[in-house]
Amino acid sequence: MIPSDSPRAGGAVAGTGSGPSSAGRTGYDEHFLGVPVPLPMPSNPAVETVVLPYTHFTVVLRPDRRMAAATAVCIDGQRLVEHVPRESSWQFDPRLGKDRQAGNDVYRDNSLDKGHLVRRLDPVWGEAAEANQANEDTFHYTNAAPQADVFNQGKKLWQGLENYLLDHAAGFDRKLTVLTGPVLHDSDPPYRGVQVPLRFWKVAAFLQDGALAATAYVLDQSPDLTRDADRALAGAQAGAPPPLGAFRTFQVPVKDVVELTSLDLGPLPAADLMPVVRAPEERWKRLASHDDIVLRHG
């Protein structure tokens, strides 16, 4: 393992310090699929990040934004542990200062949800102790980002993507690596010392017919400017969270995620299953159900 104080590529350093909630974590395995899928890192080496390994997943944190730029998780569909109780409470990661994490002050007494970036059940596989630790690890504030508290079809589709893709992979080896994060833009609205991201991205990688394959998705919680532009642009009221819209989920080209996030996604743009030659209005395919997802070339 790389020592905790060693420099990392892309302006990153591994998390420093230790404690009961961080000891012995090996994190995301880039060789999990049998072909390398590197941890996503900023393309610009001047962007500071902190790499935080957990159980079966890793968070690449942007201290300037106090939240993750990216997360990466290994999902072993054949070893998932079902019915793990949601009994954990959210906690700071002791490996970095609380002032570099978006804690409960951001979510207290308002309509914002703590949105899991690595979905709670995705890393929960293996032996019982290992699975339970993975479940607890997902409840670090480093793995959360503010999301609207509405629940609509778009959010339902987003939350079920991994299950759908695992079902699709049943004829193969039922392994996925999933990269997820908020789209961090300078224009994101400020609130209680953080900027609230309006979009989230996800890229799933798996083997299909023995070759690396990938699909990409964007969840959009931007306010609906057509219905109430003044309120959306100015904010609901002083001290209130920025107005957010209903969730919309899209399948998008992997290369568009690279452009949105300025992250290096390694071999995944070249492994994209979504046709790249599309009319501009069809480039982002809004999903009404999981059946709309493109999982084959052509």
N, C-alpha and C positions, 0 to 999 in steps of 0.2 A: 504494500500500500504506500501511497505517497504521503510523506510526513505532513502534518497539519499546517505547518508554516511554509511549505514549499510553494513557489510561484507556479501558477498554472497558465496555460495558453489562453489567449484572448483576454488578458488583463485580469485573470481570476486568481484567487487564492483559495485553498481549501479552508473549511471552517476551522477556527482555532478554539482551544479550550476543550474541556471534556465534562461529562456528567452522566448521571444515570439515564438520561434520555438521548444520549448520543454515542455512548461507548460501544465499540465493536461493530458499527454499521459498515457494510461493504458497498451499499448503494446499487445503482444501476449497472448492469453488466452489458457492455456494448457488443459482446460476442454471444449473447443469449440466443439469438436466432441461428447461430452457426455461421453467419456472415456479419461483418462488422457494421454496426449502426452507431456512430459516435454520439457522445453527449452533445446536444446542441449548444453552441456558444456564440456570442456576438462576433460578427465578422470584423468589427472595428476593435482592434486590440486596446484602444484607449478607454473602452467602456469597462468600468469596474464591476466585477461580479465576485460572489463567494459561492463556492461549490460545497454543498451540504449533502453527504450521503446518509440515507436512511435504510430501512429494510426493504430491499427489492426496488427501491427508487431513489432518485437524486433530485435535489432542487438546485437550480442555478439562480441565485438571488442577486437582484440589482439593489444594492444599498441605497442608491440615490432615490429610488422609487419605493423602497421599503417592502418590496414584494418580488416574486419570482419573475425573471425573464423567460424561464423555461423550466419544465420538469420532464423527467424521463422515467418510465416505469416498465418493468418486465412482468408480463402476465402469463402464467402457466395455467392454461385453461383446464388441464387434466388434474391439477393439484389444488384448485381453488377450494377454500374452506367456506362452506355456506353457513348462514345463520349465526354469524359473529355479532354479538350484541353491540349496539352503539352506545357504549357506556363511558367512553373516554371524554375528557374535557379538553378544550383548546389550551395550548401552552406555548410559551416562548421557547425558542431553541437557545440553550445556554451557551452555544458555541459562538454567538455574536451578541452585541449589545441590543437591549430592548429598543433603543432609539433607532435601530436599523431594521426593525420589523414592524409591521402594521398590526398592532394588538387590538384588544377588545375596545379601546377608546374609539376606534373607527366605527365599530358596529353597535355600540351601546345606544339604546333609546332611539332607534330609528328604523327605517324600513329595509335596511341592507342586510343581506344574508352573507355569512362566511361561505363563499363558494369553494369547495374542494377543487384543487387543480388536478392532482392525482386523486382519482375517484377512490372513495374509502375502501371498497372491496377489491380493487384491482391488484394490489400487492399482497393480498391476504391469501397466501398459499404456502404449502409445505407442512412441516410438523407443527403441532398445536402452539408451542411456545413461539415459534418463528412467525406463524400467522397472526397470533395475538399481538406480537410486537409490531408487526407491519401495520395492523389496524390502528394501534396507538400512535404510531409515527405519523400517520396522515393527519392527525389533529394538532400539528404544529402550525402556528400562524404563518410560517414561511410557505406553507402549502395552501394558503387561502388567498382569495381576492374578493373584493366587494362585488356582489351581484344583486340585481333587483330581486325582491322577494316574491314576485309573481311566478306562477307556475302555469305555463301554457304548452301548446303542442311543440313549439320550437325547443323549449327547455327539456321536455320529455324525450324528444328525439336525441338531443345532445347527451343526456344522462344514460341513454340506452345504447349508445354507439358501440361501446366495447363488447357488450353482450351480443349484439347483432354480428359484429365482425368475428367474434369467437365462434358463433354458430356457423358462419360461413367457412371458417377454418377447420371445422370438424373433420373434413375429409383429408386434412393435412396433419399438422402436429399440434394444432390448437395452442400455438404460442404467438403472442403479440408483443411488440414493443410499442409503447404509445408515448409520444412527446406532446406536451400540452403547455399552454401558458396564456397570459393576457397579452394583447397587443398594446405595447406601451408607447403611446404617442405624447409628444410635448403638449398637444392641445387637449389632452384628457382633463376633465373638470376637476378642480381642487376641492378637497373636503377634509377637514380635521387633520391637516398635515400630510395627506396623501392625495394623489391624483387617481380618480376612479376610472379604470379602463372601460371603454365602451364595447370592445370586441375581445373575443377569446379565440384561440386557434388550437387545433389538434391535428396531429399527423400520426397515423397508425402504419406500422410496418410489419410485414409477415412474409412467409414463404408461400409462393403459389407456383405449382408445377416445378418446384425445386429452385425457383429464382426469387430474388427479393422483389417484393411488391409494396406499394404504398398508396394511401389515399389521405386526403386532407380535408379539413372542415373548419368553418368559421361560425361562431355563435355571436350574434350581434344584439346588443342591448341598447343601441343608440336611441335617443328620444325620437318620437315621430314628429318631425318638424312640420308636416303637412297639417296636423290637427291643432297644434298649440305652439306655434313657433316662438312667440314671445316668452312664454313660460319656460320652454325648453332651453332657450338660449340664455335667459337671464337668471335662471334658477327659480325654484318654487318660492323660497323665502329665505331670508338671512338665517344662516345656521342649519338649514335643512340639507339633506343629501341632494345631489344633482338629480333632476328628473331623468328617469330611465324609461326606455320603451319596452314593449313586449319582445321576448326573445324570438329571433329568427335564426334558423340553422341552414347553412349552405354547404354543399360539397364544392371545393375549389381546387384549382391546380396547386400542387405542392410548391411550385415556383412562386406563386402569388403569396404564400405564407412567408417564403424567404424575403420577398420584397416588402411585405407588411412589417416584418419583425427585425430585419437586418441580422438574422441568425444564420449561421452556417449549418445546413441540414445534410451535409455530406452527400451520400449517394441517393438520397430519397427523391429529389426532383426527377432524376433519370429513371426511377422505378415507378413513377406515377401511373396508375391505371386509368385515370381520367383523360379522355382525349384532349389534346392540347389545341387542336385546330377547331375552334368554336367561334361562332359569331359573338361580338362583344356582349350583347345582351344575354347570352347563354353561358358566358364564361363561368359565372358563379351560379350553380344550380341550386335553387331553393328546394329544400326537402320538405315534402308533406308527409312522408312516411319513410321508413328504412328501405322499403322496396324501391325507392327512387335512387338509391346509391349505386354508382357505377363501380363494379368490381371486376370488370373484364375489359380488355382493350377492344376498340371497335364500336 
